[in-house]
Every structure is written in C-alpha cells, then in structure tokens.
C-alpha cells in the first residue's frame, strides 16, 4: 500500500509539472501503441469480452459494440486496489479505503454485500477455482509486516498464509501454481536495491493451507534480489516475469524466472521520457501456432499495460511481438532483371541470412536452437535453400538485390530471412512467395 502511494505521488507530480510526453521506448522486436481511457479509469483488466475498469465509485465493463455496463456501484468514492479474473465469469475487485473485497459477476446481478474485508488490500491472484490470494497490510499502515491471505470465493472466509516484511507487495502465480511475491520497503523514498522476488512452491503453500501454518520469507526461494522496485508482476507464456519498476520508470523483464537460474533483469519498456508510468501488468496468452512473447517472433500473447500519471492521464498499451517483414520491390509476377528483397523491423545493427528456394511455402515449423530463448520459425521449403549473408542498418532494415534470369513459364519461389540481434535475440520473417517470370 505504501509503495503504491509513493508511486502515485511521484507520477502525479511528474504529470502535473511536465508536458504530456508520450515517448515511451519499447524494446526492439515488440510493438504497441497506447489507447486513451477515461481520465478516471483505474484497476483496469482485459476480460475475454472487453475491458473492466473502476472510476472511484463504479466498476464498468466495456464490451465492443455494446453500451458500458456497470457491474458494481458503490455509494461513496473509494481508492481501488485491483480487479482480477477468478473464473466462472466472475471478477474479484478490491478497494482499500474501507478494505472491502467484492465478488462481481460479469453477467449480473450486481452483489449487494462484499465477499470479505481485508484492511489495506493491495494486490491479488486467482489461486484455484475456489480461492484467491490477496496481499494486504491487515495490521495497519505503520506495522512492519504485510500479509498474504487466502480468500474463499464461496464463503468469504480468510486464512493467513504468509507474513512478509515491509510494505505491501504484488503477487503472481506461474503455470505450475508456484506463488511469487515481490517485497517492498517501508522507507520512502525507496532505498536502492531493496526489493526481492520470492517464490513459494505450490506444494509448500498447499501444505501451509492444510495445516493452518503461516509462511515467512525464510520459507521462500529467492528468484532475484536487489531490484529497486517491483510494484506489479505478470508472467508470460514461457516463464519470463515482468515487473513495474517505478523507481527507474520502466517495465523490467526477468527471463526464465520459473527456473533455477533466472536471468538478469532487462528493460522491456522505458518510461524515462514519458509523463506516465506502468501501473498494472496483465499477460493474455495467444492461441495456437508456433509463437511466444519474445522479440522478433510471430504475434501471440500480449502484455496489457495500464499506464497513468494518477492525475490526468490514463491509457492502455497492448504489447505484442513484432516479426520482421520481408517484401519485394517488384510485385509478382516479377519480370526478367534485378529486384530487391527488403527486410524491415529487424534488429538494429544485427546480422541475418536470406534464404531463397524454388517452390511455394509449405508451412512453418519451430526449431529450438541452443543458446537462444526464441525458437527458429522457418518454412519447410528452406531445407537446401540458397543462402546469402545480410547486415541490418541502425533502423533494422536490410536490402538484397536479386537477379531474375527470366523464365518462359513463371515459377514459384520462396524467400525468408533469419535475423540475429546484437543481444542474441532470434527471429524470422514470414515466408514470402515470389513468382519469377520472363
């Protein structure tokens, strides 16, 4: 709770005394433009149907093509904490002015009584179909510890699961059910390097629940230590952890956070030149096909970021992977003579291979290469293709001139580019069908 107020204060001052700059720097290999929201919007959640958001008194659900639907209306203004999806067409909404938790159906009727009450609730994650975990400073602002509380979504019963030092921290849960918590210092301004990401294995949490035991930091595994801040957490589809760092004004990423050796934090989005920051993070998995939320890959899952200055600006930024694009300077059928194959949106100052082979594309396959987190996604026609080395310029573009000797009967050919960034990211273009004629 204290850390969220610190974030809000800093960003509000930034928004009040600076121009509304929009110069967020998104890491190469990704894309995502912001969409304005109502100035009062907070506790934003992407739902399967649209967008849920809270304006201080009303939890709204916006579904494209339909009027905004009020899911919950409170008699007095409150400071919202979180909105999460807990399954079965229900949302769990928390506010920390009075501490109420509300179980809200997306398809009515609206609840008339709160599900439970947790003082200074801050963040939450769905634990299973019947329970949620809530981070809350139940013993009050001035106390030394923060609680992680199991909430029964049917009865509203609560059970303390963990007590951790400091201000309220965010929660996340991985595909194996392990629970993650980021600590937060009570001091303001936040001391450098004071935030740690901890992991509680699911079996340990289940045991604590069954035995009415309370876990502490000594029961946790350290995922990474020495972060300056982590006010919200979200996992992608292959175990990378994103965190909102309001001290360094960025969204950071920890590769392989679910494994034994998490990677060093690096920046996904830099807000240093912007008048807003990342308040909440939500990952929405993609559906089908070879894809990951990795740079220069096909579009798959999306990182949904609620950006705000807590004062006058609110917007949503949806980040997804941006695959390099390959195009011919001459449309097919390509006549005899030279033509250019131009690759854009590649890695700045990176290198690559352009492959060209006879025949139409037959379908892509994903190949795992040692040393690369991203899969190599190539078309099946590329086996035995002719290959040329290419170099990308500072804008991520490269051009290769190809001679067409001319064919009395037009033939199909397929081109594809493999790209390597200077920081060891890997990507490919979609295969490009060419018709070579006379």
Protein Blocks (a to p, Z undefined) as FASTA:
>chain_A
ZZmmmmmmmmmmmmmmpccdfkbccdehiacddddddfkbghiacdfklccddehjaccd
ddehiacddfbdcfbdcddfbdcdeejhiacdddfklopacdddfklpadfbdfbdcehi
fbdcdfblmbccddddfkojklmbdcdddddfknopacdfbdcedjdddddddfkopacd
ddddfbdcddehiaccddddfklmmmmmmnopacdfklpccfbghiabdfbccddfeopa
cdddfknopadddehklmmbdcddddfbdcklpcbdcfbdcddddeehjddddehiacfb
dddddddehlmgccdddddddddddddfbdcdddedddddddehiaehiacdddddeddd
ebdcddddehiabdcdddfklgopacddddddfkopacdddddebpfbacdddddddddd
fkopacddddddddddZZ
